[in-house]
Amino acid sequence: MKLIITVIQDKDSNRLVNALGEHNFKTTKLATTGGFLKEGNTTLMIGCNDEDVDRALEIIKDNCSHREQMVAPISPMGGNADSYIPKPVKVEVGGATVFIVPIESFYKF
């Protein structure tokens, strides 16, 4: 048995949870915050049998898209500096970061 932990953008969460549910994957949804953009993310925990991992990864890949987003960089002085005018830059966001860990035991009470 494996635990798939996937971090996705909030924009992709409902679509992915629905797609996983259609294929009988049970998920636990956690609200999280990313460290780089300081925006809301969703972390899903998906428990599945070893033979279902590839199918789960396909569903994750098909439902989490990459996109570009404009962000204002943080002041190099660590705060608000009157002379520093941030110029927004494009960054690629979206997709999924996936961790797969083995499960030694599983209990449901």
C-alpha positions as CSV (number, residue, x, y, z in Angstrom):
1,M,0.0,0.0,0.0
2,K,1.1,3.5,-0.8
3,L,0.3,7.0,0.4
4,I,0.3,9.6,-2.4
5,I,0.8,13.2,-1.1
6,T,0.2,15.7,-3.8
7,V,0.4,19.5,-3.6
8,I,-1.6,21.4,-6.2
9,Q,-3.0,24.9,-6.7
10,D,-6.4,25.6,-5.3
11,K,-7.7,26.2,-8.9
12,D,-7.1,22.6,-9.7
13,S,-8.3,21.0,-6.5
14,N,-12.1,20.5,-7.3
15,R,-11.4,19.1,-10.7
16,L,-8.8,16.7,-9.4
17,V,-10.8,15.5,-6.4
18,N,-13.8,14.9,-8.7
19,A,-11.7,12.9,-11.2
20,L,-10.1,10.8,-8.4
21,G,-13.6,10.1,-7.0
22,E,-14.9,8.9,-10.4
23,H,-12.1,6.3,-10.3
24,N,-12.9,5.3,-6.7
25,F,-9.8,6.9,-5.1
26,K,-10.5,8.2,-1.6
27,T,-8.8,11.5,-0.8
28,T,-8.3,13.7,2.2
29,K,-8.0,17.4,1.3
30,L,-5.9,19.8,3.4
31,A,-5.7,23.6,2.9
32,T,-2.0,24.6,2.7
33,T,0.0,27.7,1.8
34,G,2.9,27.7,-0.6
35,G,6.3,29.1,0.6
36,F,7.3,30.9,-2.7
37,L,4.1,32.7,-3.8
38,K,2.5,32.7,-0.3
39,E,-0.8,31.6,-1.9
40,G,-3.3,29.0,-1.1
41,N,-2.5,25.4,-2.2
42,T,-4.3,22.2,-1.6
43,T,-2.6,19.1,-0.4
44,L,-4.3,15.8,-1.1
45,M,-3.5,12.6,0.7
46,I,-4.5,9.5,-1.3
47,G,-4.2,6.0,0.0
48,C,-4.1,3.3,-2.6
49,N,-2.8,-0.2,-3.4
50,D,0.5,-0.5,-5.1
51,E,-1.0,-1.5,-8.4
52,D,-3.2,1.6,-8.5
53,V,-0.4,4.2,-8.2
54,D,0.2,4.6,-11.9
55,R,-3.5,5.2,-12.6
56,A,-3.6,7.8,-9.8
57,L,-0.6,9.6,-11.2
58,E,-2.2,9.7,-14.7
59,I,-5.3,11.3,-13.2
60,I,-3.2,13.8,-11.3
61,K,-1.2,14.7,-14.4
62,D,-4.3,15.1,-16.5
63,N,-6.1,17.4,-14.1
64,C,-3.3,19.8,-12.9
65,S,-2.3,22.3,-15.5
66,H,0.7,24.6,-15.7
67,R,0.0,28.3,-16.3
68,E,1.9,31.6,-16.1
69,Q,1.1,34.2,-13.4
70,M,2.4,37.7,-12.8
71,V,3.9,38.3,-9.4
72,A,5.6,41.2,-7.8
73,P,9.0,40.4,-6.3
74,I,9.6,41.0,-2.6
75,S,11.7,44.0,-1.7
76,P,15.4,43.2,-1.4
77,M,15.5,45.0,1.9
78,G,12.9,42.7,3.4
79,G,10.3,45.3,3.9
80,N,8.6,48.3,2.2
81,A,11.3,50.5,0.7
82,D,10.1,53.8,-0.8
83,S,12.8,53.7,-3.5
84,Y,12.1,50.1,-4.5
85,I,9.4,49.7,-7.2
86,P,8.8,46.1,-7.9
87,K,8.4,45.1,-11.5
88,P,6.0,42.2,-11.9
89,V,7.5,39.1,-13.4
90,K,6.0,36.0,-15.0
91,V,6.4,32.7,-13.1
92,E,5.1,29.3,-14.0
93,V,2.6,27.9,-11.5
94,G,0.4,24.9,-11.4
95,G,1.0,21.3,-12.0
96,A,1.5,19.0,-9.1
97,T,4.3,18.1,-6.7
98,V,3.8,14.4,-5.7
99,F,5.4,12.3,-3.0
100,I,4.8,8.6,-2.8
101,V,5.5,6.9,0.5
102,P,5.1,3.2,1.6
103,I,2.5,2.5,4.2
104,E,3.5,-0.1,6.8
105,S,0.1,-0.3,8.5
106,F,-3.4,1.1,7.9
107,Y,-6.2,1.3,10.4
108,K,-9.8,2.6,10.0
109,F,-11.8,2.9,13.2
